[in-house]
C-alpha cells in the first residue's frame, strides 16, 4: 500500500481553505477544485500561501496562526485564533464604514439620526471585551439607505445585508480572544464555519488594496512657484508589505493625517483615508523604510484615544490630548483627524 506524499491538513482547515479558494474565483478557484477532488493533493501548502497573500496582512497573519499545528491540535487555542481573526475582519470593516461615513458627512451628503450617532459613540465607549459591531453596521447601513448614498465599496451593501455574515458577526461578538471564559460553550468547528462565512462575505478585502503612506515628499517644479506634494504608498498585503506597482498620490497641499488608505480596484478607482480608525505608527516617522505598525482605534474619551495592534490582541498604545497641546506632531495630527470626524457627524465625546 502506497503512502501519499503529502497528507491533507487537519479536517478543520480543509473546508475553510477550499471554500475561500472557490469563492474568490480565478486564479484561486482552479486550485480549490483540485483540492476538493483530491484531499491528498500536494497543493495544500500552495493553497495556504495563496490565501495568505490574498488578504490584507493583518487578516493574513491571523489566518497563518490558524494553519499552525498548535492551533489545529488544541481546541481552546483554536477558538482564540478563530475569534481573533474574526475580530480583525470586523474591526477592518468598521474602519472602512466609519471613514466612508465621515467622507459623506464632510460633503454634506450624510446627516445622522440620534440613534445612529449613539451607535457610533457607543462603539468607541463600550466596555470590554467587545463592541457591538452589528449595531454599528445596522445603523450606518440605515443612514446610507435613507440618504440613498452609495458606499465607497459597492460590495459593502451586500456584506451588510448578508444574513450569514450578520449571524457570524453576532456569534463572535459573544467571544473574545483575551477572555477564555467566553469559549465555555463554544465549539471550534462551529466557530470555523462562522469565520468562513464572515471571510466569504468580506471578499472585497481581497479585491481592493489596503496601503500605508510611507513618505510625504515635496515636489518643486520650474513651472510653478508653489510646491506640490507626493505621497508614496506601500501595499499591506500578505505577510509583508511592498511598494511595487503602487501609484504615487500627487496633491496641491500636504495631507499629513493620512497613514492607512483603501484603494478601490477596477475602473472606478479612488482613495478612502482610513485614519484615525486605522493608523500606521511608522507613517509619522522621519525614516520611511520602517515596517508598518498598524493599529485600530478602539476607544475614545474627551481626554484621549486608545489603539490596539491590528494582529496582536494584547498590544495597545494610548494618546492623551494634553500631548497634542504640547506640540507632538503625530499626536496632534491624529486628534485633528478625530475632531474633524466628530464635527462632521456631530458627535460629542
N, C-alpha and C positions, 0 to 999 in steps of 0.2 A: 504493500500500500504506500503510495507516494505521499510525501508531506508537502503541503502547499508552501511556496517560497515566502509568502507574506501572509501573516494572519490578519484577519479583519480586526478593526478597532473594537473596543467594547461595544456591546449592543446599544448602550445608552447614547453613544456618539453617532452610530451609523445613520439613524433616521434624520438626525439634525443635519448632518453633512449632506446627505442625498437630497433632502427636501430643499435646502438652501440652494444647492447647485442647480436643481431642476427649475426652481422658481426664478433664478436670476437670468435664465436664458443663456444664449451664446455669449462668450465662449465656454461657459461653465456647464451648460445643460448636457453636452455630449459626455463629459466626464461623469456626471451624475447618472446618466443612463448606463454607462459601463459598470459603475459600482453597484447599481441596483441589480443588474443582470448577473454579476459575479462578486459575491461577498468576499472572495479570497483574491481579489484583484491586487496587483502590485501598485495600484494608483492611489491608495488611501493617503499616503504621505503627501503626494502631489495635490490631492484634493484639499487637504488641510492647509497646505501652503497657499493654494489659490484663494481660499476663503479668508485667510489671514491678510492677504494682500488686497482683497476687495474692499474691506471695510475701513473706516477711519481708524487711526491707530489706537485710540482709547478702547474701542469695541474689539479691535483685533487682539489687543493684549488680554482682554477678558476671555475671548474665545480660546486663545492659546492656553490659558490656565485650565480650561475645560478638557483640553486634549492631553493633559499630563496624567501619568499613572496615579499620582496621589489623589487627584480629583476623581478619577474613574473608580478607584478602589475603596474610597471612604465616603459613605452617603452624606454625612454632615458637612464634610469639606465640599462635596459636590453641590449640595444645596447652597452653601455660601458662595461658591463660584458662579452658579446659575443666577442667583439673586443679584450679585454684584454686576454681572453682565447686563441683566435687565435694567437695573437702576442706571447704569451708564447710558444705555439707549434712551431711557425715559428722560434723563437729565439733558441729553443732547437734543432730543425733540422739543423739550420745554424751552431750551435756549433759542432754538430756531423760531418757535411760535412767539415768544416774548419779543425777540428782535423784529419780527415781521409786524407785530402789533405796534411797536414803537415807531417803525418807519411809516406805517399807515397813519398813525396819530399825528406825527410831525407834518405830514402832508395835508392834514385836515380832513382825512377820509374816515377816520375811526373815532367814534365817541362812545365810551363805555357806560353801561348802566351801573348802579351802585353794587349790585350783586356780582357783576363782572370785575369791578375794581376790588371788591372784597376777596374774590378768589385769588387774584394776583397778590394782594397784600398778605393774605394768609399763607400763600405758598412760601413766602420768604420769612414768615414769623412763626410758622407752626413748630411745635416742639419735636424733638427727635422721637422715633427713629426715621420717620419717612413722611414727606409732604403728600398732599392729596393731588397726585398727578392728574387723575381722571377729572376732578372738579375743575382744575385749570384748563385742561383740554376742552371740556364741555363748554365752559364759559367763553373761551376765546373763539371756538367754532361758532357759537351762537352769535357773538358780536360780528364776526365776518359775514355770516349768512344774513343777518339783519341789515347790514350796510351794503350787501351784495358786492363784497370785495373778494378778489382772487388772492389766494395765498402766493407767496414768493415761489414756493414749490407746489405746483398743482396737485402732486401726489399726496400732500398733507391732508386734503379733504377726504381722500379715500382712507387714509390712516385713521383719522378722527371718527369716521363713521363705520369702521370695520368692527363688527361685533366681537370677533375673536381677539383682536388687539385690545378692545376695551376690557374683555374678560381677563386677558393676561396682565393688563395694567393693574386692575383691581386685585388680582392674585398676588402680584409682587409688592403691592402697597402694604400688604399684611406681613411682609417679611423684610428682614434687614440683615446684611452680612455681618454686622457688628453686634447683633443681638441674637445669639444662638437659641434663646428661648422661643423665638418666633418660628423655629423649624419643628417644634414639638409634634405637630400633627401633619406635617408636610411630607410628601413623597417625592423622591428625587426624579423619578420617571415622569410624574405629572408635572413637576417644575420644568423639566426639559421640554416637554410638549408645549407648555405655555411660553417658554422662551422662544421656541421655534416659531410659533405663531407671531410673536412680537417682532422677531427679526424678519420674517416674511413680509409683514405689513410695513416695515421700515426700510424696504429695499431702496428707497430714494437716497439713503445714506451711501449706497454703492454707486448710484447713477449720477451723483453730483459730487463736487470736490470741496473738501474742507482744507483750508490753508492757514498758515500763520504769516504775519508780516515780520520779515527778518531784518529789514532795514528801511529807513526813510532817507532818501538821498536828495540833495539839491541839484537841479539840472539848470545851469546857466546857459543861455544861448546868445548868439550875436544879434539876433533879430529883435529881441525883447529886452526891455530894461529890467523887468521883474523876473525872478526865477520861477521855474515850475518845480514840482516835487514828484519824485518817483518812489513808489513803494515796491520793494522786492518781496515776493512770496515764496513759500515752501509748502509742498503738499504734506498733509497729515494723513497719510495712507499707509496701511500695512504696519509693520513693526518698526519702521524708521521713518524718516522724512527725507525728501529730496526736492531739488529746485528745478529739475529739468522740465521744460515744456510749460512752465507757469508764466503767464504773461505779466509784465510789469504794469502797475497802475500809475498812470500819469494824471496829475490834477493841478489846478491853479493854486491851491492853498494847501498847506501842510495839514494832515489829519493824523495826529499822534494818538488818538484814542483807540484806533483800530489795532487789534492784535490777533484776533481769530476771525476769519472770513469764511462765508459759504459762497462758493462759486457755482452758479446754476449751469448745468450742462445743456447741450442742444443748441438750437438756433437762437432761442430766446434767452441769451446769456445775461448775466447780471451778477451783482455782488450784494451780499447782505452782511452787515457788520454784526457779529455775534457778541462782541464785548459791550458791556461788562459781564454778561451772563456766562461767557467762556472767555478766559484770558490766558495768554501765554506770558508767564512771568518774564521770560527772557526776551520778549519783544521790546522791553523797555531798557534793555542793557545796551551799552555802547558797542560792545563786540557782537557782531551779527552772526557769528558761527556757533553760538550756544545751541545745544539741543533744546527743542521746545519743552516747556513745563506748563502743561495746560491744566487749568483749574475751572471748576464750576462754581458760580456764585450760589450759595445755599442759604444764606441768612443775611438779613438787613435790618438795622435799627437806626435810630436817629444819630447814634454815635459811631457806627462802623459797619463794615462789610466783612463777611466770613466766606472763605473759599475752601473747597475740598478738591484734592487732586483727582483728575479725571479717571485714573485707573488704579488708585491706591486709596482705599476707603478710610484709612486711619491717618492720612496726611492732610493737614489743614494749614492755612495761614489767615491771619486777620489783619485788617487795616482799620485804623482809627481816624476819624475825621480830623482830629487835632493834628495828626501828622501832615495832612494836606495843607492845613493852615500854616504850617512851618515851612512850606515850600518844597516838600518832597514831590518831585515832578510826577513820578509814576503814580503815586497815591492821589495826587491832585487830578490827574487825567481820568482815573477810574471813577473818582467821586463826581467829576464833572459829567461824565457819561451817565452815571447812575441818576444824578439830579435831573439831567435833560430827559431821561426816560420817565421819571416820576412826574415831571412837569407836563410832558406831552400827554400822559394818560391820566393826569390829575390824581395822582396817588399821594398819600401822606404817610410818612414814617417818622 
